[in-house]
């Protein structure tokens, strides 16, 4: 056959089985009891072997037929010559009905030879017109179709179809399909394709439908698979003709539609590691499953990860609602001086529960009498707070994605009471491909196609179990991915003469610590190191910071595991001690970990299910808010966390938590101030003149760079007011000497600094909140619709070395102010104040307060 079709010589039996072969032939009906003489030896004159039968007036019939490995067409008897119109009638009334029966909805290849009736323009036009009915492509052969008849005979009589692992052998069979045939060398040629390979596939095909149950099959396409619960995800759509989930229209599921035995909707949390938000914009047409989930459910243009944008910190943030500084997993690689211990992803120390603080959602669920199951999630294979999930799998990256999905189905098949209510599912892609080949590589596209296919298996499997309108699905990623380049790498060795005493934790969020640990961890001269690394080169992409001086929006200071010396990097840049220590830069590679406001670090969020709103796109939000959302979907109260409960209520159909304004702690005083010189009332009350206003100037006396403050008010505020058609400005001091992100209590234990003249405490920061009307055509005083706001928390220090400012040049000021942008909610935590109580609804207020303005 390879001589006939050399380009098809490597085709498998299954591929040949998709061909519908056709041919017509003239059959002569003749008989006779004698024939002409032929050359013969003496004495063979009447030997039958030397006779040729003939008939004087032979009769014949012309027959057309088509056949495949699945069966044979009815014979078509032609009464006239095979012309193009006659041939098209045959195709219409014989080929198409037979193709529907033999192949159903599967694609197939229709074979015909090069007879004039077959190659006529009208026939070609007919085939094109009927392409919408059945996928037709012609396979022309240079030789007579007797070759095809030989192949079909082989497929029908020597195939393993419905014979796999048969306990009894057919003595008349020329080949066998049991396990013994391998050693004997008697297997049918399609034994591997029919009996072995299907057991290693996660999908049904028409060829597999109704198969005998195969030994060690990954999933089954046998007739009893629904009852057993081990069907391949597409069994019903392929073998029973049900409409696949991907082809269904979007539906607004008002109430859960769950099968018997499901009293409440399960919640499934799925992570696609390293899936940056930009991939959806670039490749949405290649990702039909995820695109449909976004279209039919709720999504956001991007979800902001926590800083640093690394895998373990962000996965643990998602399930705890805590910043890395709060839950303790501050990086994929870290050191704890209190235990003199180091954490890394490849070390067994990562299984030590001492690293994991906070309460992950699976423990919150278990504490509320729910059952949980995790097929991988950072921290889920660790005995956090003395407890594992009810079902869990120790991390093994070699386990196929499909097997992970199959395990979820296995858990869902458990009886109520044993079945989990909450599930996690984790996939390493497209992160692995992004690291190895870079975010814009073809390998990343292949990884995206693969995870979309696997999510498709998940959705098809849920539909097959009638759970696609019952399960709440939350699909997220932990961070994005950036293109790596050795040209965008900074090496500390180029800035310092002596690097023997320090270690640099390399990457885009690099940290520096002394080499001699734990002895010098606290005594090391971090301030001197930062000065030596600052402003050494023009447009230096590395900005050294003490962690307490980092922008408050990063929330990356309040943990002993965060080294005090931090190297903040510009987009696309990384830092290391020396070239040999940088992990990603050679060739086409990718990295992550940078500032969480950078575009390429943004993650994805998609919610789908009966508890989540349909066909909705919401503004971006931070992943610390997800833990409260997960708890709401489970119907349980969350543990304390950094999120703002209720800020994502607009994502839910029936949010169980309805937030209220915080109670007022102290009412305004009604006292009337007197003048000490006039000894008469001043005509104003403490409502209009407060102690804070009297002392505001003293806060800045000889400490705050007055020029910065004046320029901010006289230049930047005027600019913002003009751009926004007027703004409301609220500003004030912040006291956060212990840099925990919360306001300090005035007590003897707080390390305050005080002004020498009157003993007023010196603020660590100043906040500014600018409020405008979202409708920019209206002044804020006239605004009766949604508000817009931006807030800043500006450091209050004698110098700002990181700005590399020079004299009276303040061209850097706007960038510096915007670098310290923060959420209004952060301002509230840092001051103990609460804003917007009398202006907007609580739901609108929380969205406004938890939004981070980007520039």
N, C-alpha and C positions, 0 to 999 in steps of 0.2 A: 504493500500500500504506500510505502514511503516513496516508491518510484512514481506512483500516480500523483501524489500530492506531497512533494518533499517538504513543503512548508508546514505540513500537518503531521510530520512523522513523530513528533513528541506528544501528540495529543493523548489524553487519557481515555479510558473506556467511557467514563462519565461524559466527557466532551463529545465523543462520537455518539453517545446515546441521545444527545440533543438534536441530532440531524434527522429530518424526515426525508428519506430517499424516495425518488420517484423514477419511473421509466415506463415506456410502452413498447410492446413487442408483438410481432405477428406470429401466431401459432397455426401451423398447417395440420389438418386432420387427414391422414392418409393411411392406406393399408394395402397389402398385396401378398400373394403367396409365391411369387417368383420375381426375379429381377434380372437386370442385364449381367452378362458375364464380365468378369474382371480377370486381371492377371492372376494366374494360379499355377500350381505345380500339377504334374500329372496325377490323375485320380481325384482331383479336388473340384471337379466341374460342378458338382451339386452340393458342395460343402456350404452350410449356412454362413460361414464366415466370409465366403466369397460371393455373396449375394447382396445387392443393394436394393432396398425396397423403393418402389415408385408407384405413382398413380397417374393415370392419364389426365384426369381432370381434378386436381387437388382442391379441397375446400379449406378456408382459413378464417380465423377471427383475429381482430386487433384488440389487445387488452392493455389498459393503463392501470397502474397501481402505485401506491405509496406505502412505505413501511418504516418503522423505527424499532428500537429495542423494546419499546412499550407496547407494540402491537402492529397490526396490519390494517390498511384501508380496505373497504369493500372493493371488489374488482369492478372496473368500469369497462364495458364492452363498447367499442367504437363501431358504428355502422357505416361511417364514411371516413374519408381521409382526415387525418389530424391537422386541421387548419388552426390558425390563431383564434378565431371565434369559438371553435369547438373546444380547443384546449382551455380557454378561459371559462367555458361552461363547466368543464371537468373540475377546474380549480374551485369554482364557486360551490358546486354541489357535492363534491367528493373530498377535495383536499381540506377546505376550511372546516367543515363539520368534524372530520377525523382529527384534525389538529387540535380542535377544542377539546375533544375527548381524550386524546393521547397526552397532550401537554398542559391542558387547562390554561392557567394564566402565565405559565413559564415561557420565556423566550426560547425560540428554536431556530434552526437553520434549515431552509427548504432547498433541497438539491434537485437540480434538473440538468439535462444535458443541453447541447447546443443546437438542437433541432430548430429549423426555421420558425415553427409555430411558437417555440419557447422564447426566441430572441426577437420576435417581432415587436415593433414599437408599441402596438396596442397592448401586447402582453406585459411589457415593462410598465406601461401606464397603469394597467390593472393591478399589478403587484404594488406599485407606489400608492394607489388609491386605497388599497386594503391593508396598508401598513398600520393604520389605526386600530384595525380589528385584531391583528396578530402580527407580532414582529417577524418579518420575512426578510431573509437575505438569501440569495441564490448561490449555490456552490456548484460551479460547472466542472465537469470531469472530461478529460481528453480521451478516456477509454470507455468502453461499454460498461453499463451498470451491473454487469455480472459480478464485477468486483464488489459492488455494494451488496449484492445478494449474498456473497460469501461472508462479508462482515456481519450482516444481519443474522445469518445462520449461526455464526459464532456467538453473537450476543445473546441469542435466544437459547441455544442449546448448551453453551458452555459458560454460562454466567453464574455467579454466586448469589444473584438476587433471590431473596427468600430461602436461601440454603445455608446462611452463615451459622456456624457452630452446630450443625445438625448432629444429633446423637447417633443416627443410623445412616449408613451410607447407601447410596443407590448403586447397586452392582453394575448397572448399565452406564453409569456416568463416566465420561472420559476424564473428568477432573473433580476435585473435591474442595470443600469449603470449611473443613473443621480444623482444629488446632494441629492435628497430626499431619496435615498435608504439607506443612512447611518443612518439617524434617524429611518427609518422604519425597518432596519435590513434585507432588501431584496436585498442587493448588491450581485452580482456574486462574486464568490470566488477570481477572479482575478481583481476585481474593483480597488484595490489599486495599483496593479502592472501595469495595463493597462491604467488607467485613472488618477491616482494621481502621481505615481512615475516618469513617463516619463516627466511630466511637471516640475519636480525638477532636471532633468538631462540636461547636456550640450552637449550631444552627441546623434546622431542618431544611431539606430540599425535597422536591417532588419525588426524587429517587429514593429518599429515606422514608417517606410517609408510609406508615403501616409496617415498618421493618420489624423483624423479630428482635426482641430485646438483646442487645449486644453486651458481652462481658466487659466490665469496667468502662462502660460508656460515660462520657462527660455529661451528656444529657440524652434524652430519649425522644424518638419520633414514633414509638410503638403506640398501638391503639389504647393501651391501658395507662399511658404516661400521665394523663390528667388525674386519674384515680390515685396513682402512686405518688404524684406530685413532683416528677422529675422530667417533665417535658422541656425541650428546648424552648427558648423564649418565643420563637416565631411559629410554634407548632400549629396553633389554631389558625393563624393567618395563611400559612402555607398548606397545611394538610386538611383543614376544615373550611377554608374559604372565608374566614372572618376578615373584616376590614382592619388593616394594620393601624396601630395608634397614630403613626406619623401621617396617615392620610385622613384622619378624622378632623372635623372642624373644631375650632376652639369652643369651649363650653364654659359658661359661668356656673360653676358648681356651688349652688347656694348652701346645700347641706351635704354632709358626707354620705356617699352611697357605697356602703360597705357590705360585703357578703356576710352570710350567717356566721356567727362566732366571733365577729369583730364588734365589740361594744363601743370602741372609741378609735379614732383614726391614729394609726402609727405615724411616727415622725422619723424621716430619714434624712440625715445630714451627710452630704457628699462633698468631698474636696478634690479639685483638680489642681495639683500643686503647680505653681508657676504659671498659671493661666492669666496672662496680663490682659487688662481690659481692652487694650487696643487690638488684640487678636479678633475680637468679635466684629469690630468695624472693618478689619481687613479681610476676614475670611468667612463672614457670616453665610455667604452663599454655599460654602463647602461644608457647613455644619448644620444640616437640616434639623437634627434633633434638639440641640441646644437652642437654635433659633426659634423653634416652635415653642419650647418651654418659655422663652423670653416673651414671645408674642402672646401666648395664652395666659401667662402668669404675671408676676410682678418682677420687675428688674430695675436696675439703676445703671446709668452710664458707667459708673465705676464705684467700687467700695474702697475706702481708704484703709490700708492696713496699719498696724502699729509699728512704731520704730524701735529697733531696726527691722527692716522688712525682710526678715529671715523666716525659715520654715517652722522651727520648733516654737519660737516666741509667738508667732501669729496663730498657729494652730491652737496653742494653749490659751491664747487670748480669746479666740472665737468661742471656746467651750467654757470659759470662766468669766468673761466680761471684764477681765482685769488687764491693765497695762503690764508689759513685761517687768517693769520695776516693782509691780505689786505682786505678781504671781511667781517671780523668781527666775523664770526661764528667760534670761536677758539676751541670750544669743545661742547659736548652735554650739559655740565653744566658749567656756567661761571658767572662772576660778573663784572659789569661796575661801577667803582667808580665815573665816571662823572655824572651818573644818580642815583647812589646808588640803582641799580636794579640788580636782579638775573634772569638768564635764565636757564630753564630746560625743558626737553621734556614733562613733565607732567603738566607744569604750563601754564596758559593762557598768561603769559608774552611772550611766544615764538611767539605769533601772533603780537607782537609790531614791526612795521616796522623799528624802530630805531636800532634794532640789525643787520639788513641786509644791507650791503654796496655792492657797485658794481652793475652791470647790468646783471641779468640772461638772458639767451638766448631767453626766451619767450618775454621779453620786447624788446630786440634787434630786434626780428622778427616783433613785433607789430609796432615798430618805423619805420620799413621799409615796412609797409602796408601789412604785412602777418597776418594771423589769427593763434591762438595757443590754444591748449587744454592740460590740465594736469590732469591725474588721479593719483594723489599723486606725490609729489616730495618735499623734504624739501625746504620751502620758497615759494612754489606755492600757498599756501592758506593764504599768507600774502600780504598785499597791499604794495609791495615793490615799492619805488619811486612813491607812490600814485596810483598804478595800479595793478590789477589782470590780469591773462591770460584771453582770451576771454571766454574760458570754463574751469572750474576748479571744483574740488570736495574737500571738507574739509576732512582732514585725518580721517579715521575710519578703524582701522585694522581688524574689523570684517567682512568687505565686502569681499565675496569670490573672489579668483583670477579670476575665470571664468567670474564673473560679470564685473570685470574691463576690461577684454578683450572684452566682449560684448559691453561695452560702447565705446571703441575705434571704433568698427565696426559701431556702431550707428552714431558716429561723421563722419566716413568716408562715410556714406550713405547720408549725407547732400548734397544739391545741391552746385555746384561751386559758390563761392561768399560768402556762409555761412560756407562752410567746412573749418576746420583748415588745415594749411600747416605743422604745427609742433605739435607733440604729445609727452607726457611723460607717462610712465607706470612704476609703482613701486611695487615690491613684497618683503615682509619681510623675505622670506626664501631664502637661508638656515640659515640666521642669527639667527632667533629665536630658531631653533633646536640646532644650534651650541652653543648658550649661555646656554640653558637648559641642554643639554646632552653631550656637548663636540664635537669637530670637527671630531673625528674619530668614532662617535657613529652610530648605525643602524638608529637612528632617523634622523640624517643628511642625510644618504643615501635615506631615504624615502622622505625627503624634496627635495632633488635633483631630484629624480624621478618625484615628483609632479610638480616642476617648469619646468622640461623638457617637461612634458606632456602639461602643460599650454602654453608654447612657441609653442608646436606642434599645439595646438588649434589655436593660433594666425596665424601660417604659413598656416594651412589648410584654415582658414577663409579668409586670404588674397588671396590665390589661387582661392577660390570659387568666390571671387569678381574680379578676374583677376587683382589683385594688387601685386602678388608675384614677378612680374618683373617690378614693378613700384615704390614701396615703398623702400626707403633707411632705413635700420634697423641698429641701433647701440645698441648693447647689452653689458652692462658693469656691474661691481660690484664696491662697494665703498671701500672695504678693505677685508682682509682675516679673519682668526680666529685661536686662539692659545688655546691649552689645559691648563686649569687652575688647579693649585695645591696649597693647603695651605702650602705646604713645600717650595714653591717658592714665599713667601710673606714676605715683609720687613715692620716692624712697627716702625714708628718714635718714638713711646713711649719707645722703647728699647734703643734708642740712647740719649734721653734727659731726664733730671730729671723733668723738668716742661714742660708740654704740654698744660697748661690751656690757654695760650695766642695765640695759633696758630690753624689754620684749614688746613687740608690736603685734597685736591681734589683727592680722591683715584684713583688708576688704574696704568697702565703701563707707563703713561705720567703724573705722579703726579705733582701737584703744591702746593705751600705752601703760605699762606697769614695770616696776623694777624686776630685774632678773632674780635677785636674791629674795626668795619668798619662804616663809611669811615674814622674815625678819624686817625688811625694809618697806613693807606694804604701806604702813602709815607714816613712816618718817621720811620717805622719799620726797625730793624737792620737785613736786609737780608744777608749782608756779614758775620756777626757774626754767623747767623744760618747756613750758608753753611759751614763755617769752623768747626762748632761743629758736623756736620753730615758727614764730609769727613774723609776717611781713618781710620775709627774706628775699622774695622774688616778686617782680611785677606781675600783677594778675594771678597771684598764687592760688591754685585750685584747692589747696588744703588750708582750712582754717582751724587752728588749735583752740580748744576750749577746755576750761575746767568744767566738769559735768554740771555743777551748780549754775553755770553761766549759759548753758544751752537754752534755746527757746523753750518756754513752758509748754508749748503745744506738743513737744516731743515726749514729755513725761519720761525722761530717761536720766534720772539722777538718784532717786530715793531707794537705792539698794546697794549693799556692800559688795555685791558681785559686779557692779559697774565701776570700772577703774575711774579714778578721778580725772585722768588725762584723756581727752577725746579729740579725735581728728575728724572734723566735719568736711565732707568732700562734695564738690560741685557735681552736677549730673554727669554721669558717664565716667567718673574718676574713681580710682581706688588708691589705697596707700598700703605700704608694707615697709618692713625694716630695710630690706635690700631686694634686688631683683629675683634672687633665687627663692624668695619666700612668698611671692605673690601667686595665688592659686589659679586665677583665670585671667589670661591675657594673650597667651600664645595661640596663634591660629584663629579660627573663627569659633569663639566661645562666648558664653554669656554669664552674667552675675546678677545678684540682687542684694539688697541690704541698705540701699540709699535712703535719703530723706523721703518720708512717706507722702509728701506733697508732689514729688516728681511724677510726671505723667507715666513713665514707663514702669513705675513701681505699683501702679494701681491694680486692684484685684477685681473679681467679678462677684456678683450676687444675682441669683435667680430663685424666686420662690414660686411653687406651683402646688396646688391642692385645694381641698375644700375649705381650709381655714385661712387661705391667702387670697387677696383680691386678684381679680382677673383683668388682663389686658391693661396693665398699669405700668407706667414708668415713673419712678420717684427720683427726687434729687439725691446726689451722692450722700453717703453717711459713713460713719466709722465702724470698724468691725467690733469695737467694744460693746456696741449696742445689740449684737446678735444673741448673746447669752439670754438677755431678758426676752427677746423674741422667741427663742427656743422654749423657754419656760412657759411663756404664754400659750404656745401651740400645744404644749403638753398639759396645760391646765394646772401648773404647780407654781408656788411662790419661789422666786429666785433667792439665792444667797446674796449677801452684800457684794457689790461689784462697782466698777468705775462707770458703767453705763448709766443712762438716764431712763428709768423705766417709764414707758409710755411714749418715748420719742419716735418709735416706729409703729405706733397704733394705726397710722394711715395705711400700713401694709396689710393689716388684718381685717377680715370680714366682721368678726365679733370680738374685739379686744377685751380680755377679761379684766385688765387693770385700767382704771380711770384715774389719772393723776389729778391732784388738786394743788392750788398754790400753797406754798409753805406758810405756816402760821407766823404772824408778826411777833417778834420777841420783845420789842420795846416800842411803846407808843411815843410819838413826838411830844416833847415837853411843852407845856403852855405857860411857862414862866416868862415874865417880862424883864428884860435886862435893863439895868440902870447905869448911868454914867458915873464913874467914880469922881469926876471933877465937878459935874453939875449937880450931882445927887438928885437927878430927875429921871423919870422914865424916858427911854430913847425912842418910843413909838414903834418898836418892832418886837417880835417874839422870837423864841428859840427856833421856831419853825423856819424862819427866814435867815437867821444868823446862828450858825452852829459853831461849836468849839473847833471842829475840823477846819472850817473856813478861816477862823482866826489864826490857826497855827499852820496853815498850808504853806506859807512862804518860808517858815522856819525849817520845813522838811528839806528844802533845797539849799539852805544856807551853807556855803563853803563845801558842799558835798556834790550835789548834782551838777552836771555840766549845764549851767544855765543857758548857754548859747544854743545847746541842742533843744532844750525845752522851748525857748523863745522861737527858734526857727520852725519847730514843729507847729506851734500855734499860729505864727505869723505867715508861714508859707504853705505848709502842707495842708493845714486845716482849711485855709482859704481855697486851695486847689480842689480839695474833696468837696467842699460846699458848692463850688461852681459846677463841678461835674455831676453832682447828685441833686442839684436844684434845692440846696439847703439841707443842713444836717442838724440833728440834735446831738449835743456833745455832753457826755458824762465822763469825768476823770477823777482819779483819786489815788491814794497810796496803797501799796500792798506790803505786807510783812510776812515773809516766808524764809526765815533764817535757817530752818532745817531742811529747806528745799524739798518738801514732801508734796507740794502742790495744793496744800490746804492752809488757811489762814492761821497764824500763830496766836495762841492765847497769851495774854500779858501775865506772865508769872516769872518767878525768880529763876526758873530753870531755862528760860528762853535766852539764847545768846544775842541779845539786842545790842546795837550800837546807838549811842545817844549824842545829840548835839551838845557841845560844851556850854553854850550860852544859857539854855533853859531846860536842858535835860529831856527834850522831846525825842522819842525813838525815831531812828532813821529808817525810812522804808527801803526794802530791797528792790522794789519795782514800783512803777506807776502804771495804772491802766487807763485806757481811753476807749470809750464806746461811741461809735458814730452810727446814728440811726437815721435812715431816710425812707422815703416812700418807694415801694417797688415800682409804682407807676411814676417814672421820673418826670413826667409832665406836671406833677403836683408837688407843691412844697410839703414838707413833713407836717407842718401845722394844719394843712388842708387835707391830709391823707386820711381817708376812711376805709381803705383797703389794706392789703398785705404790706407789711413793713420789710425793709432790707436793713441789714446791720453788719458792721465789721468792728472787731475789737482788737486791741493791741495790748500786750504786757511788755513794757519797756524796762530793761535793766537799769538800775540806779547804782552806778559805780563811778569812782573817781576818773577812770579811764575806760576806753573801749578799744583795747589794743587790736582786737580782731578786725576792726574796720580799716586799719592802716591809714587813718585820716592824717591829713597834713595841714597844720595851721588853720586858717579860716575857710578852707575849702570844705563845704558841706554837701558836695554833689552825691556823696554816698548815703545821705541821711534817709532818703525815701526807701532805698533798698534795705537799709538796716531796720527801719520801722516795719516794712512789710515782711521781713524775715522773722520778726517777732509777733506776727499775727497769731491770734488764738481764738478759741471759741468763747462766746459769752458765758457759757457754763463754766469754763475754766476761771474766768474772772470772778464768778460767784463763789466758787470753791476757795479762791485765794483771798477773798474779801469778807465772806460771810454775808454778802448782800444778795438780794433777789430783785430782778428787774421785770418791767413790763406787766405788772399785775393789773393795772386798770385799763389796759389798752386793747388786748387781744385775747382770744380764747386760749385755754391751757394747751390744747393740742397744737395750735399755731405757735404758741410761745415756745414750746419744747423743741419744735423743729427749728425755729429761729435761733435758739440758744445753743443747739448742738451742731449747727452748721459752721464749717470752717471756710472762710472766704479765701480764695486763692487768686493770685495775680498773674 
